[in-house]
Amino acid sequence: MSLDTRTTSTTIVLAPGRKGGGSFLDTKWGERLIAVFVPIALLGVWEVLSRTGLLDDRFFPPPTGIVSRVRLHARFR
């Protein structure tokens, strides 16, 4: 009795932008979604961590606090 150890594999390569096989995130719209969502998510995490005291707000004030200060200073110029 002999054991066959040969394996076969098939690789299918699709050109960029072609339909089929790829994930939504590999498309142009998926990349745009990531480009918008990741910074918003990071700002949200920063806001929560700063508000809960897990980040020292002397060094990392919440983003909403930064925006309100900028608006306050811009109003008096």
ABEGO torsion letter per residue (X at the ends): XBBBABBBBBBBBBBBGBBEGBBAAABAAAAAAAAAAAAAAAAAAAAAAAAAGABBAAABBBAAAAAAAAAAAAAAX
